[in-house]
């Protein structure tokens, strides 16, 4: 093996490791965002991130958007006002 062959193998290994890292990070990203934002369905967002990334990248951005969307509060919940609950 020449020096050029060794260099080529090193480049190949670095590319494979980088690709695996990017795939794992992209799969974890929606779940991390949802947990950080205290999303009520953070576990579902995390599962959605992994499933959509490996079963078809098309819906992965939808899951990422879902992680950033705030769920609107139902009227009368958390306000402490008894009149709005009726």
PyMOL Python script that loads the backbone (N, CA, C, O; Angstrom):
from pymol import cmd

cmd.read_pdbstr("""\
ATOM      1  N   UNK A   1       0.842  -1.184   0.000  1.00  0.00           N
ATOM      2  CA  UNK A   1       0.000   0.000   0.000  1.00  0.00           C
ATOM      3  C   UNK A   1       0.883   1.241   0.000  1.00  0.00           C
ATOM      4  O   UNK A   1       1.823   1.375   0.784  1.00  0.00           O
ATOM      5  N   UNK A   2       0.547   2.116  -0.889  1.00  0.00           N
ATOM      6  CA  UNK A   2       1.306   3.358  -0.961  1.00  0.00           C
ATOM      7  C   UNK A   2       0.692   4.389  -0.011  1.00  0.00           C
ATOM      8  O   UNK A   2      -0.355   4.161   0.593  1.00  0.00           O
ATOM      9  N   UNK A   3       1.352   5.488   0.096  1.00  0.00           N
ATOM     10  CA  UNK A   3       0.856   6.568   0.944  1.00  0.00           C
ATOM     11  C   UNK A   3      -0.473   7.111   0.453  1.00  0.00           C
ATOM     12  O   UNK A   3      -1.319   7.522   1.247  1.00  0.00           O
ATOM     13  N   UNK A   4      -0.651   7.110  -0.863  1.00  0.00           N
ATOM     14  CA  UNK A   4      -1.904   7.595  -1.434  1.00  0.00           C
ATOM     15  C   UNK A   4      -3.068   6.665  -1.085  1.00  0.00           C
ATOM     16  O   UNK A   4      -4.180   7.131  -0.837  1.00  0.00           O
ATOM     17  N   UNK A   5      -2.818   5.356  -1.065  1.00  0.00           N
ATOM     18  CA  UNK A   5      -3.859   4.402  -0.673  1.00  0.00           C
ATOM     19  C   UNK A   5      -4.272   4.596   0.789  1.00  0.00           C
ATOM     20  O   UNK A   5      -5.457   4.558   1.118  1.00  0.00           O
ATOM     21  N   UNK A   6      -3.303   4.799   1.641  1.00  0.00           N
ATOM     22  CA  UNK A   6      -3.594   5.012   3.064  1.00  0.00           C
ATOM     23  C   UNK A   6      -4.398   6.299   3.247  1.00  0.00           C
ATOM     24  O   UNK A   6      -5.354   6.341   4.022  1.00  0.00           O
ATOM     25  N   UNK A   7      -3.999   7.345   2.525  1.00  0.00           N
ATOM     26  CA  UNK A   7      -4.735   8.604   2.595  1.00  0.00           C
ATOM     27  C   UNK A   7      -6.176   8.423   2.118  1.00  0.00           C
ATOM     28  O   UNK A   7      -7.103   8.970   2.714  1.00  0.00           O
ATOM     29  N   UNK A   8      -6.362   7.665   1.058  1.00  0.00           N
ATOM     30  CA  UNK A   8      -7.706   7.419   0.527  1.00  0.00           C
ATOM     31  C   UNK A   8      -8.561   6.668   1.547  1.00  0.00           C
ATOM     32  O   UNK A   8      -9.739   6.983   1.713  1.00  0.00           O
ATOM     33  N   UNK A   9      -7.985   5.687   2.227  1.00  0.00           N
ATOM     34  CA  UNK A   9      -8.732   4.951   3.253  1.00  0.00           C
ATOM     35  C   UNK A   9      -9.107   5.860   4.424  1.00  0.00           C
ATOM     36  O   UNK A   9     -10.212   5.769   4.958  1.00  0.00           O
ATOM     37  N   UNK A  10      -8.195   6.724   4.813  1.00  0.00           N
ATOM     38  CA  UNK A  10      -8.485   7.654   5.909  1.00  0.00           C
ATOM     39  C   UNK A  10      -9.634   8.584   5.524  1.00  0.00           C
ATOM     40  O   UNK A  10     -10.540   8.828   6.322  1.00  0.00           O
ATOM     41  N   UNK A  11      -9.591   9.098   4.298  1.00  0.00           N
ATOM     42  CA  UNK A  11     -10.665   9.968   3.827  1.00  0.00           C
ATOM     43  C   UNK A  11     -11.987   9.208   3.803  1.00  0.00           C
ATOM     44  O   UNK A  11     -13.016   9.748   4.210  1.00  0.00           O
ATOM     45  N   UNK A  12     -11.974   7.976   3.336  1.00  0.00           N
ATOM     46  CA  UNK A  12     -13.189   7.170   3.284  1.00  0.00           C
ATOM     47  C   UNK A  12     -13.773   6.942   4.679  1.00  0.00           C
ATOM     48  O   UNK A  12     -14.983   7.060   4.872  1.00  0.00           O
ATOM     49  N   UNK A  13     -12.928   6.619   5.638  1.00  0.00           N
ATOM     50  CA  UNK A  13     -13.391   6.386   7.008  1.00  0.00           C
ATOM     51  C   UNK A  13     -13.976   7.671   7.598  1.00  0.00           C
ATOM     52  O   UNK A  13     -15.018   7.635   8.253  1.00  0.00           O
ATOM     53  N   UNK A  14     -13.313   8.795   7.369  1.00  0.00           N
ATOM     54  CA  UNK A  14     -13.819  10.071   7.882  1.00  0.00           C
ATOM     55  C   UNK A  14     -15.180  10.396   7.265  1.00  0.00           C
ATOM     56  O   UNK A  14     -16.074  10.874   7.963  1.00  0.00           O
ATOM     57  N   UNK A  15     -15.344  10.145   5.977  1.00  0.00           N
ATOM     58  CA  UNK A  15     -16.623  10.406   5.321  1.00  0.00           C
ATOM     59  C   UNK A  15     -17.737   9.508   5.865  1.00  0.00           C
ATOM     60  O   UNK A  15     -18.857   9.972   6.076  1.00  0.00           O
ATOM     61  N   UNK A  16     -17.441   8.247   6.088  1.00  0.00           N
ATOM     62  CA  UNK A  16     -18.451   7.325   6.621  1.00  0.00           C
ATOM     63  C   UNK A  16     -18.854   7.733   8.040  1.00  0.00           C
ATOM     64  O   UNK A  16     -20.041   7.760   8.364  1.00  0.00           O
ATOM     65  N   UNK A  17     -17.878   8.047   8.876  1.00  0.00           N
ATOM     66  CA  UNK A  17     -18.172   8.457  10.253  1.00  0.00           C
ATOM     67  C   UNK A  17     -18.968   9.762  10.261  1.00  0.00           C
ATOM     68  O   UNK A  17     -19.910   9.908  11.040  1.00  0.00           O
ATOM     69  N   UNK A  18     -18.600  10.693   9.412  1.00  0.00           N
ATOM     70  CA  UNK A  18     -19.327  11.962   9.333  1.00  0.00           C
ATOM     71  C   UNK A  18     -20.764  11.756   8.872  1.00  0.00           C
ATOM     72  O   UNK A  18     -21.679  12.389   9.398  1.00  0.00           O
ATOM     73  N   UNK A  19     -20.969  10.885   7.904  1.00  0.00           N
ATOM     74  CA  UNK A  19     -22.314  10.608   7.406  1.00  0.00           C
ATOM     75  C   UNK A  19     -23.180   9.981   8.495  1.00  0.00           C
ATOM     76  O   UNK A  19     -24.336  10.368   8.667  1.00  0.00           O
ATOM     77  N   UNK A  20     -22.636   9.030   9.220  1.00  0.00           N
ATOM     78  CA  UNK A  20     -23.385   8.395  10.311  1.00  0.00           C
ATOM     79  C   UNK A  20     -23.731   9.429  11.383  1.00  0.00           C
ATOM     80  O   UNK A  20     -24.849   9.442  11.898  1.00  0.00           O
ATOM     81  N   UNK A  21     -22.775  10.291  11.717  1.00  0.00           N
ATOM     82  CA  UNK A  21     -23.025  11.324  12.722  1.00  0.00           C
ATOM     83  C   UNK A  21     -24.146  12.259  12.279  1.00  0.00           C
ATOM     84  O   UNK A  21     -25.025  12.583  13.078  1.00  0.00           O
ATOM     85  N   UNK A  22     -24.130  12.693  11.036  1.00  0.00           N
ATOM     86  CA  UNK A  22     -25.163  13.604  10.530  1.00  0.00           C
ATOM     87  C   UNK A  22     -26.531  12.930  10.546  1.00  0.00           C
ATOM     88  O   UNK A  22     -27.521  13.560  10.919  1.00  0.00           O
ATOM     89  N   UNK A  23     -26.603  11.668  10.148  1.00  0.00           N
ATOM     90  CA  UNK A  23     -27.883  10.949  10.149  1.00  0.00           C
ATOM     91  C   UNK A  23     -28.432  10.813  11.564  1.00  0.00           C
ATOM     92  O   UNK A  23     -29.620  11.040  11.791  1.00  0.00           O
ATOM     93  N   UNK A  24     -27.583  10.449  12.510  1.00  0.00           N
ATOM     94  CA  UNK A  24     -28.030  10.299  13.900  1.00  0.00           C
ATOM     95  C   UNK A  24     -28.454  11.651  14.471  1.00  0.00           C
ATOM     96  O   UNK A  24     -29.466  11.742  15.165  1.00  0.00           O
ATOM     97  N   UNK A  25     -27.685  12.698  14.182  1.00  0.00           N
ATOM     98  CA  UNK A  25     -28.042  14.022  14.686  1.00  0.00           C
ATOM     99  C   UNK A  25     -29.376  14.493  14.117  1.00  0.00           C
ATOM    100  O   UNK A  25     -30.208  15.035  14.845  1.00  0.00           O
ATOM    101  N   UNK A  26     -29.579  14.288  12.821  1.00  0.00           N
ATOM    102  CA  UNK A  26     -30.836  14.711  12.203  1.00  0.00           C
ATOM    103  C   UNK A  26     -32.021  13.927  12.753  1.00  0.00           C
ATOM    104  O   UNK A  26     -33.120  14.471  12.861  1.00  0.00           O
ATOM    105  N   UNK A  27     -31.817  12.664  13.100  1.00  0.00           N
ATOM    106  CA  UNK A  27     -32.898  11.866  13.672  1.00  0.00           C
ATOM    107  C   UNK A  27     -33.227  12.327  15.094  1.00  0.00           C
ATOM    108  O   UNK A  27     -34.385  12.283  15.509  1.00  0.00           O
ATOM    109  N   UNK A  28     -32.215  12.766  15.835  1.00  0.00           N
ATOM    110  CA  UNK A  28     -32.421  13.189  17.217  1.00  0.00           C
ATOM    111  C   UNK A  28     -32.910  14.632  17.339  1.00  0.00           C
ATOM    112  O   UNK A  28     -33.509  14.995  18.351  1.00  0.00           O
ATOM    113  N   UNK A  29     -32.665  15.448  16.333  1.00  0.00           N
ATOM    114  CA  UNK A  29     -32.924  16.878  16.405  1.00  0.00           C
ATOM    115  C   UNK A  29     -34.370  17.237  16.769  1.00  0.00           C
ATOM    116  O   UNK A  29     -34.562  18.020  17.700  1.00  0.00           O
ATOM    117  N   UNK A  30     -35.398  16.710  16.091  1.00  0.00           N
ATOM    118  CA  UNK A  30     -36.767  17.088  16.477  1.00  0.00           C
ATOM    119  C   UNK A  30     -37.105  16.736  17.929  1.00  0.00           C
ATOM    120  O   UNK A  30     -37.775  17.509  18.614  1.00  0.00           O
ATOM    121  N   UNK A  31     -36.649  15.585  18.396  1.00  0.00           N
ATOM    122  CA  UNK A  31     -36.918  15.192  19.775  1.00  0.00           C
ATOM    123  C   UNK A  31     -36.233  16.101  20.779  1.00  0.00           C
ATOM    124  O   UNK A  31     -36.814  16.441  21.809  1.00  0.00           O
ATOM    125  N   UNK A  32     -35.003  16.496  20.487  1.00  0.00           N
ATOM    126  CA  UNK A  32     -34.283  17.403  21.385  1.00  0.00           C
ATOM    127  C   UNK A  32     -34.979  18.758  21.458  1.00  0.00           C
ATOM    128  O   UNK A  32     -35.108  19.338  22.536  1.00  0.00           O
ATOM    129  N   UNK A  33     -35.423  19.257  20.320  1.00  0.00           N
ATOM    130  CA  UNK A  33     -36.121  20.546  20.292  1.00  0.00           C
ATOM    131  C   UNK A  33     -37.425  20.454  21.070  1.00  0.00           C
ATOM    132  O   UNK A  33     -37.744  21.346  21.856  1.00  0.00           O
ATOM    133  N   UNK A  34     -38.175  19.388  20.858  1.00  0.00           N
ATOM    134  CA  UNK A  34     -39.464  19.230  21.542  1.00  0.00           C
ATOM    135  C   UNK A  34     -39.279  19.134  23.052  1.00  0.00           C
ATOM    136  O   UNK A  34     -40.056  19.723  23.803  1.00  0.00           O
ATOM    137  N   UNK A  35     -38.278  18.412  23.506  1.00  0.00           N
ATOM    138  CA  UNK A  35     -38.044  18.289  24.955  1.00  0.00           C
ATOM    139  C   UNK A  35     -37.595  19.623  25.550  1.00  0.00           C
ATOM    140  O   UNK A  35     -38.018  19.991  26.646  1.00  0.00           O
ATOM    141  N   UNK A  36     -36.745  20.340  24.831  1.00  0.00           N
ATOM    142  CA  UNK A  36     -36.259  21.627  25.321  1.00  0.00           C
ATOM    143  C   UNK A  36     -37.400  22.644  25.421  1.00  0.00           C
ATOM    144  O   UNK A  36     -37.396  23.495  26.310  1.00  0.00           O
ATOM    145  N   UNK A  37     -38.365  22.557  24.521  1.00  0.00           N
ATOM    146  CA  UNK A  37     -39.498  23.485  24.514  1.00  0.00           C
ATOM    147  C   UNK A  37     -40.679  22.968  25.337  1.00  0.00           C
ATOM    148  O   UNK A  37     -41.751  23.573  25.320  1.00  0.00           O
ATOM    149  N   UNK A  38     -40.496  21.857  26.058  1.00  0.00           N
ATOM    150  CA  UNK A  38     -41.545  21.239  26.882  1.00  0.00           C
ATOM    151  C   UNK A  38     -42.808  20.961  26.073  1.00  0.00           C
ATOM    152  O   UNK A  38     -43.921  21.263  26.504  1.00  0.00           O
ATOM    153  N   UNK A  39     -42.616  20.395  24.920  1.00  0.00           N
ATOM    154  CA  UNK A  39     -43.736  20.039  24.043  1.00  0.00           C
ATOM    155  C   UNK A  39     -44.527  18.917  24.708  1.00  0.00           C
ATOM    156  O   UNK A  39     -43.924  17.982  25.237  1.00  0.00           O
ATOM    157  N   UNK A  40     -45.862  18.980  24.698  1.00  0.00           N
ATOM    158  CA  UNK A  40     -46.647  17.939  25.373  1.00  0.00           C
ATOM    159  C   UNK A  40     -46.504  16.561  24.732  1.00  0.00           C
ATOM    160  O   UNK A  40     -46.732  15.551  25.397  1.00  0.00           O
ATOM    161  N   UNK A  41     -46.137  16.500  23.468  1.00  0.00           N
ATOM    162  CA  UNK A  41     -45.962  15.221  22.783  1.00  0.00           C
ATOM    163  C   UNK A  41     -44.507  15.042  22.358  1.00  0.00           C
ATOM    164  O   UNK A  41     -44.230  14.645  21.226  1.00  0.00           O
ATOM    165  N   UNK A  42     -43.588  15.333  23.259  1.00  0.00           N
ATOM    166  CA  UNK A  42     -42.164  15.284  22.934  1.00  0.00           C
ATOM    167  C   UNK A  42     -41.722  13.876  22.538  1.00  0.00           C
ATOM    168  O   UNK A  42     -40.897  13.720  21.637  1.00  0.00           O
ATOM    169  N   UNK A  43     -42.254  12.861  23.194  1.00  0.00           N
ATOM    170  CA  UNK A  43     -41.875  11.489  22.843  1.00  0.00           C
ATOM    171  C   UNK A  43     -42.354  11.126  21.441  1.00  0.00           C
ATOM    172  O   UNK A  43     -41.638  10.461  20.693  1.00  0.00           O
ATOM    173  N   UNK A  44     -43.548  11.554  21.088  1.00  0.00           N
ATOM    174  CA  UNK A  44     -44.063  11.275  19.747  1.00  0.00           C
ATOM    175  C   UNK A  44     -43.243  12.001  18.687  1.00  0.00           C
ATOM    176  O   UNK A  44     -43.008  11.459  17.607  1.00  0.00           O
ATOM    177  N   UNK A  45     -42.812  13.208  18.982  1.00  0.00           N
ATOM    178  CA  UNK A  45     -41.973  13.954  18.046  1.00  0.00           C
ATOM    179  C   UNK A  45     -40.632  13.248  17.880  1.00  0.00           C
ATOM    180  O   UNK A  45     -40.112  13.155  16.768  1.00  0.00           O
ATOM    181  N   UNK A  46     -40.068  12.748  18.986  1.00  0.00           N
ATOM    182  CA  UNK A  46     -38.787  12.047  18.910  1.00  0.00           C
ATOM    183  C   UNK A  46     -38.900  10.780  18.064  1.00  0.00           C
ATOM    184  O   UNK A  46     -38.038  10.510  17.228  1.00  0.00           O
ATOM    185  N   UNK A  47     -39.947  10.018  18.280  1.00  0.00           N
ATOM    186  CA  UNK A  47     -40.158   8.808  17.475  1.00  0.00           C
ATOM    187  C   UNK A  47     -40.383   9.184  16.017  1.00  0.00           C
ATOM    188  O   UNK A  47     -39.868   8.526  15.113  1.00  0.00           O
ATOM    189  N   UNK A  48     -41.147  10.235  15.795  1.00  0.00           N
ATOM    190  CA  UNK A  48     -41.385  10.687  14.430  1.00  0.00           C
ATOM    191  C   UNK A  48     -40.110  11.094  13.722  1.00  0.00           C
ATOM    192  O   UNK A  48     -39.969  10.869  12.520  1.00  0.00           O
ATOM    193  N   UNK A  49     -39.180  11.689  14.448  1.00  0.00           N
ATOM    194  CA  UNK A  49     -37.902  12.065  13.854  1.00  0.00           C
ATOM    195  C   UNK A  49     -37.127  10.865  13.348  1.00  0.00           C
ATOM    196  O   UNK A  49     -36.576  10.900  12.247  1.00  0.00           O
ATOM    197  N   UNK A  50     -37.078   9.805  14.136  1.00  0.00           N
ATOM    198  CA  UNK A  50     -36.363   8.595  13.717  1.00  0.00           C
ATOM    199  C   UNK A  50     -37.088   7.874  12.594  1.00  0.00           C
ATOM    200  O   UNK A  50     -36.469   7.464  11.612  1.00  0.00           O
ATOM    201  N   UNK A  51     -38.399   7.719  12.736  1.00  0.00           N
ATOM    202  CA  UNK A  51     -39.165   6.945  11.749  1.00  0.00           C
ATOM    203  C   UNK A  51     -39.149   7.625  10.387  1.00  0.00           C
ATOM    204  O   UNK A  51     -38.895   6.977   9.371  1.00  0.00           O
ATOM    205  N   UNK A  52     -39.419   8.926  10.359  1.00  0.00           N
ATOM    206  CA  UNK A  52     -39.484   9.599   9.061  1.00  0.00           C
ATOM    207  C   UNK A  52     -38.128   9.707   8.397  1.00  0.00           C
ATOM    208  O   UNK A  52     -38.045   9.743   7.169  1.00  0.00           O
ATOM    209  N   UNK A  53     -37.069   9.759   9.177  1.00  0.00           N
ATOM    210  CA  UNK A  53     -35.746   9.851   8.570  1.00  0.00           C
ATOM    211  C   UNK A  53     -35.363   8.547   7.893  1.00  0.00           C
ATOM    212  O   UNK A  53     -34.747   8.559   6.827  1.00  0.00           O
ATOM    213  N   UNK A  54     -35.720   7.424   8.497  1.00  0.00           N
ATOM    214  CA  UNK A  54     -35.319   6.141   7.929  1.00  0.00           C
ATOM    215  C   UNK A  54     -36.343   5.551   6.960  1.00  0.00           C
ATOM    216  O   UNK A  54     -35.991   4.705   6.138  1.00  0.00           O
ATOM    217  N   UNK A  55     -37.597   5.981   7.042  1.00  0.00           N
ATOM    218  CA  UNK A  55     -38.610   5.430   6.146  1.00  0.00           C
ATOM    219  C   UNK A  55     -38.978   6.378   5.010  1.00  0.00           C
ATOM    220  O   UNK A  55     -39.884   6.091   4.228  1.00  0.00           O
ATOM    221  N   UNK A  56     -38.309   7.455   4.924  1.00  0.00           N
ATOM    222  CA  UNK A  56     -38.581   8.413   3.855  1.00  0.00           C
ATOM    223  C   UNK A  56     -38.358   9.816   4.371  1.00  0.00           C
ATOM    224  O   UNK A  56     -39.044  10.273   5.285  1.00  0.00           O
ATOM    225  N   UNK A  57     -37.416  10.476   3.794  1.00  0.00           N
ATOM    226  CA  UNK A  57     -37.003  11.788   4.286  1.00  0.00           C
ATOM    227  C   UNK A  57     -38.054  12.863   4.032  1.00  0.00           C
ATOM    228  O   UNK A  57     -37.942  13.964   4.570  1.00  0.00           O
ATOM    229  N   UNK A  58     -39.059  12.574   3.234  1.00  0.00           N
ATOM    230  CA  UNK A  58     -40.011  13.593   2.797  1.00  0.00           C
ATOM    231  C   UNK A  58     -40.743  14.231   3.978  1.00  0.00           C
ATOM    232  O   UNK A  58     -40.927  15.449   3.990  1.00  0.00           O
ATOM    233  N   UNK A  59     -41.158  13.454   4.955  1.00  0.00           N
ATOM    234  CA  UNK A  59     -41.942  13.992   6.070  1.00  0.00           C
ATOM    235  C   UNK A  59     -41.096  14.445   7.260  1.00  0.00           C
ATOM    236  O   UNK A  59     -41.644  14.942   8.244  1.00  0.00           O
ATOM    237  N   UNK A  60     -39.777  14.286   7.190  1.00  0.00           N
ATOM    238  CA  UNK A  60     -38.924  14.692   8.307  1.00  0.00           C
ATOM    239  C   UNK A  60     -39.048  16.191   8.608  1.00  0.00           C
ATOM    240  O   UNK A  60     -39.109  16.552   9.784  1.00  0.00           O
ATOM    241  N   UNK A  61     -39.090  17.078   7.611  1.00  0.00           N
ATOM    242  CA  UNK A  61     -39.272  18.501   7.933  1.00  0.00           C
ATOM    243  C   UNK A  61     -40.597  18.795   8.637  1.00  0.00           C
ATOM    244  O   UNK A  61     -40.675  19.725   9.440  1.00  0.00           O
ATOM    245  N   UNK A  62     -41.623  18.022   8.347  1.00  0.00           N
ATOM    246  CA  UNK A  62     -42.909  18.213   9.026  1.00  0.00           C
ATOM    247  C   UNK A  62     -42.764  17.909  10.515  1.00  0.00           C
ATOM    248  O   UNK A  62     -43.322  18.618  11.352  1.00  0.00           O
ATOM    249  N   UNK A  63     -42.022  16.868  10.843  1.00  0.00           N
ATOM    250  CA  UNK A  63     -41.797  16.521  12.255  1.00  0.00           C
ATOM    251  C   UNK A  63     -40.964  17.605  12.935  1.00  0.00           C
ATOM    252  O   UNK A  63     -41.208  17.932  14.097  1.00  0.00           O
ATOM    253  N   UNK A  64     -39.993  18.160  12.231  1.00  0.00           N
ATOM    254  CA  UNK A  64     -39.189  19.240  12.806  1.00  0.00           C
ATOM    255  C   UNK A  64     -40.053  20.476  13.062  1.00  0.00           C
ATOM    256  O   UNK A  64     -39.904  21.131  14.093  1.00  0.00           O
ATOM    257  N   UNK A  65     -40.938  20.791  12.147  1.00  0.00           N
ATOM    258  CA  UNK A  65     -41.858  21.914  12.359  1.00  0.00           C
ATOM    259  C   UNK A  65     -42.779  21.618  13.538  1.00  0.00           C
ATOM    260  O   UNK A  65     -43.063  22.505  14.343  1.00  0.00           O
ATOM    261  N   UNK A  66     -43.243  20.380  13.641  1.00  0.00           N
ATOM    262  CA  UNK A  66     -44.101  19.971  14.754  1.00  0.00           C
ATOM    263  C   UNK A  66     -43.395  20.196  16.094  1.00  0.00           C
ATOM    264  O   UNK A  66     -44.036  20.569  17.076  1.00  0.00           O
ATOM    265  N   UNK A  67     -42.091  19.974  16.136  1.00  0.00           N
ATOM    266  CA  UNK A  67     -41.340  20.167  17.372  1.00  0.00           C
ATOM    267  C   UNK A  67     -41.321  21.636  17.789  1.00  0.00           C
ATOM    268  O   UNK A  67     -41.260  21.936  18.982  1.00  0.00           O
ATOM    269  N   UNK A  68     -41.371  22.543  16.835  1.00  0.00           N
ATOM    270  CA  UNK A  68     -41.327  23.971  17.134  1.00  0.00           C
ATOM    271  C   UNK A  68     -42.706  24.589  17.366  1.00  0.00           C
ATOM    272  O   UNK A  68     -42.794  25.698  17.894  1.00  0.00           O
ATOM    273  N   UNK A  69     -43.771  23.905  16.988  1.00  0.00           N
ATOM    274  CA  UNK A  69     -45.116  24.469  17.102  1.00  0.00           C
ATOM    275  C   UNK A  69     -45.583  24.397  18.549  1.00  0.00           C
ATOM    276  O   UNK A  69     -45.485  23.358  19.201  1.00  0.00           O
ATOM    277  N   UNK A  70     -46.088  25.516  19.031  1.00  0.00           N
ATOM    278  CA  UNK A  70     -46.675  25.541  20.365  1.00  0.00           C
ATOM    279  C   UNK A  70     -48.124  25.097  20.266  1.00  0.00           C
ATOM    280  O   UNK A  70     -48.865  25.538  19.388  1.00  0.00           O
ATOM    281  N   UNK A  71     -48.511  24.227  21.171  1.00  0.00           N
ATOM    282  CA  UNK A  71     -49.884  23.743  21.190  1.00  0.00           C
ATOM    283  C   UNK A  71     -50.725  24.794  21.901  1.00  0.00           C
ATOM    284  O   UNK A  71     -50.418  25.157  23.036  1.00  0.00           O
ATOM    285  N   UNK A  72     -51.779  25.289  21.258  1.00  0.00           N
ATOM    286  CA  UNK A  72     -52.597  26.311  21.925  1.00  0.00           C
ATOM    287  C   UNK A  72     -53.330  25.724  23.126  1.00  0.00           C
ATOM    288  O   UNK A  72     -53.788  24.582  23.097  1.00  0.00           O
ATOM    289  N   UNK A  73     -53.428  26.514  24.163  1.00  0.00           N
ATOM    290  CA  UNK A  73     -54.126  26.069  25.370  1.00  0.00           C
ATOM    291  C   UNK A  73     -55.623  26.060  25.111  1.00  0.00           C
ATOM    292  O   UNK A  73     -56.150  26.910  24.392  1.00  0.00           O
ATOM    293  N   UNK A  74     -56.294  25.094  25.702  1.00  0.00           N
ATOM    294  CA  UNK A  74     -57.750  25.033  25.588  1.00  0.00           C
ATOM    295  C   UNK A  74     -58.345  26.175  26.410  1.00  0.00           C
ATOM    296  O   UNK A  74     -57.794  26.544  27.447  1.00  0.00           O
ATOM    297  N   UNK A  75     -59.445  26.725  25.963  1.00  0.00           N
ATOM    298  CA  UNK A  75     -60.066  27.819  26.720  1.00  0.00           C
ATOM    299  C   UNK A  75     -60.420  27.367  28.133  1.00  0.00           C
ATOM    300  O   UNK A  75     -61.046  26.326  28.331  1.00  0.00           O
ATOM    301  N   UNK A  76     -60.008  28.169  29.103  1.00  0.00           N
ATOM    302  CA  UNK A  76     -60.350  27.878  30.486  1.00  0.00           C
ATOM    303  C   UNK A  76     -59.326  27.034  31.215  1.00  0.00           C
ATOM    304  O   UNK A  76     -59.456  26.843  32.424  1.00  0.00           O
ATOM    305  N   UNK A  77     -58.324  26.525  30.541  1.00  0.00           N
ATOM    306  CA  UNK A  77     -57.311  25.712  31.212  1.00  0.00           C
ATOM    307  C   UNK A  77     -56.103  26.579  31.550  1.00  0.00           C
ATOM    308  O   UNK A  77     -55.530  27.241  30.684  1.00  0.00           O
ATOM    309  N   UNK A  78     -55.739  26.560  32.800  1.00  0.00           N
ATOM    310  CA  UNK A  78     -54.545  27.255  33.232  1.00  0.00           C
ATOM    311  C   UNK A  78     -54.724  28.745  33.462  1.00  0.00           C
ATOM    312  O   UNK A  78     -53.755  29.424  33.802  1.00  0.00           O
ATOM    313  N   UNK A  79     -55.921  29.276  33.291  1.00  0.00           N
ATOM    314  CA  UNK A  79     -56.114  30.705  33.509  1.00  0.00           C
ATOM    315  C   UNK A  79     -56.493  31.010  34.948  1.00  0.00           C
ATOM    316  O   UNK A  79     -56.238  32.111  35.436  1.00  0.00           O
ATOM    317  N   UNK A  80     -57.094  30.054  35.627  1.00  0.00           N
ATOM    318  CA  UNK A  80     -57.515  30.273  37.002  1.00  0.00           C
ATOM    319  C   UNK A  80     -58.807  31.068  37.102  1.00  0.00           C
ATOM    320  O   UNK A  80     -59.271  31.360  38.204  1.00  0.00           O
ATOM    321  N   UNK A  81     -59.384  31.415  35.976  1.00  0.00           N
ATOM    322  CA  UNK A  81     -60.624  32.186  35.954  1.00  0.00           C
ATOM    323  C   UNK A  81     -61.799  31.230  35.763  1.00  0.00           C
ATOM    324  O   UNK A  81     -61.883  30.542  34.745  1.00  0.00           O
ATOM    325  N   UNK A  82     -62.692  31.186  36.728  1.00  0.00           N
ATOM    326  CA  UNK A  82     -63.812  30.242  36.670  1.00  0.00           C
ATOM    327  C   UNK A  82     -64.818  30.628  35.590  1.00  0.00           C
ATOM    328  O   UNK A  82     -65.523  29.764  35.069  1.00  0.00           O
ATOM    329  N   UNK A  83     -64.894  31.897  35.251  1.00  0.00           N
ATOM    330  CA  UNK A  83     -65.865  32.340  34.252  1.00  0.00           C
ATOM    331  C   UNK A  83     -65.501  31.858  32.853  1.00  0.00           C
ATOM    332  O   UNK A  83     -66.393  31.549  32.064  1.00  0.00           O
ATOM    333  N   UNK A  84     -64.234  31.789  32.533  1.00  0.00           N
ATOM    334  CA  UNK A  84     -63.830  31.368  31.188  1.00  0.00           C
ATOM    335  C   UNK A  84     -63.955  29.872  31.012  1.00  0.00           C
ATOM    336  O   UNK A  84     -63.954  29.387  29.881  1.00  0.00           O
ATOM    337  N   UNK A  85     -64.063  29.128  32.097  1.00  0.00           N
ATOM    338  CA  UNK A  85     -64.164  27.677  31.997  1.00  0.00           C
ATOM    339  C   UNK A  85     -65.574  27.232  31.621  1.00  0.00           C
ATOM    340  O   UNK A  85     -65.771  26.081  31.232  1.00  0.00           O
ATOM    341  N   UNK A  86     -66.539  28.109  31.727  1.00  0.00           N
ATOM    342  CA  UNK A  86     -67.929  27.735  31.434  1.00  0.00           C
ATOM    343  C   UNK A  86     -68.253  27.823  29.994  1.00  0.00           C
ATOM    344  O   UNK A  86     -69.383  27.540  29.597  1.00  0.00           O
TER     345      UNK A  86
END
""", "prot")
cmd.dss("prot")
cmd.show_as("cartoon", "prot")
cmd.util.cbc("prot")
cmd.orient("prot")
